[in-house]
Amino acid sequence: MPRGTPMTTFDPREASFEAKFAHDADALFRLHARRDKLVGIWAAGKLGLSGEAAADYAAQIVVTDVAAAGDAAVTARLVADLAPHGIDAAAVHAALAEALANAAQQLTDAA
């Protein structure tokens, strides 16, 4: 706010809405990152990866979501990686839904 500008009654309310928006955006980011990690670990198991290789694959799934900005990129990556192992798009969508529910529960439990 420029100096000398009088504060109106809407300024604190606007700041409150902006803070809530920022909080909600952060919470959604954390939820999706946790979901992506969980589904990445699931997919790594289907690919026969374990240990550090599984953790690295899960991290790549998280990066896919952040870099490509969206669920479609994660889904496409998982389908492409898992199709040769007999896992179809429906199974990937189900795994994503389950991982989202688990991520939400984990974040709620941690709060």
C-alpha positions in Angstrom: 0.0 0.0 0.0 1.5 3.4 -0.9 2.3 5.8 1.9 -0.4 8.2 2.7 -3.2 5.9 1.5 -5.9 5.6 4.1 -6.7 2.1 5.1 -10.3 1.1 4.5 -12.4 -1.4 6.3 -11.9 -3.8 3.3 -8.1 -3.9 3.5 -7.9 -6.3 6.5 -10.6 -8.5 4.9 -8.7 -8.5 1.6 -5.5 -9.5 3.3 -7.3 -12.3 5.1 -8.7 -13.7 1.8 -5.2 -13.5 0.3 -3.7 -15.3 3.2 -6.4 -18.0 3.0 -5.8 -18.4 -0.7 -2.0 -18.7 -0.2 -2.6 -21.3 2.6 -5.1 -23.3 0.5 -2.7 -23.3 -2.5 0.2 -24.5 -0.3 -2.0 -27.2 1.2 -3.1 -28.4 -2.3 0.6 -28.5 -3.4 1.6 -30.6 -0.4 -1.4 -32.9 -0.9 -0.5 -33.5 -4.6 3.2 -33.9 -3.8 2.4 -36.5 -1.2 -0.1 -38.3 -3.5 2.5 -38.3 -6.3 5.2 -39.8 -4.0 2.8 -42.5 -2.8 1.6 -43.5 -6.3 5.2 -43.3 -7.4 6.2 -45.9 -4.8 3.2 -48.1 -5.9 4.3 -47.8 -9.5 7.9 -48.5 -8.7 6.8 -51.8 -7.1 4.9 -52.7 -10.2 8.1 -51.9 -12.2 10.1 -54.2 -10.0 12.1 -51.4 -8.4 12.9 -51.3 -4.7 15.0 -49.3 -2.2 16.8 -46.3 -3.6 15.6 -47.0 -7.2 12.0 -46.9 -6.0 12.5 -43.7 -4.1 14.2 -42.1 -7.1 11.3 -43.1 -9.3 8.8 -41.7 -6.9 10.7 -38.4 -6.8 10.6 -38.3 -10.6 6.8 -38.7 -10.5 6.6 -35.7 -8.1 8.9 -33.7 -10.4 6.7 -34.6 -13.4 3.7 -33.1 -11.6 5.5 -29.9 -10.7 7.4 -29.4 -14.0 4.4 -30.2 -16.2 1.9 -28.7 -13.8 -0.8 -31.2 -13.7 -2.4 -34.5 -13.1 -2.6 -35.3 -16.9 1.2 -35.4 -17.1 1.5 -37.7 -14.1 -1.2 -40.0 -15.4 0.4 -40.1 -18.9 3.8 -40.8 -17.4 2.5 -43.6 -15.2 0.4 -45.2 -18.0 3.4 -45.1 -20.4 5.7 -46.6 -17.8 3.3 -49.3 -16.6 1.5 -50.3 -19.8 4.3 -52.7 -20.8 3.8 -54.4 -17.4 0.1 -55.0 -18.1 -1.3 -52.1 -16.0 -3.9 -50.0 -17.8 -5.1 -46.5 -17.4 -8.0 -47.6 -15.2 -5.7 -49.2 -12.7 -3.5 -46.0 -12.7 -6.6 -43.8 -12.1 -7.6 -46.1 -9.2 -4.1 -46.0 -7.7 -4.1 -42.2 -8.0 -7.4 -41.9 -6.2 -6.3 -44.2 -3.5 -3.0 -42.4 -3.1 -4.9 -39.1 -2.9 -7.1 -40.4 -0.1 -4.0 -41.8 1.8 -2.1 -38.5 1.3 -5.0 -36.5 2.7 -5.2 -38.8 5.7 -1.4 -38.6 6.3 -1.5 -34.8 6.1 -4.5 -34.7 8.5 -2.8 -37.1 10.9 0.4 -35.0 10.8 -1.4 -31.7 11.6 
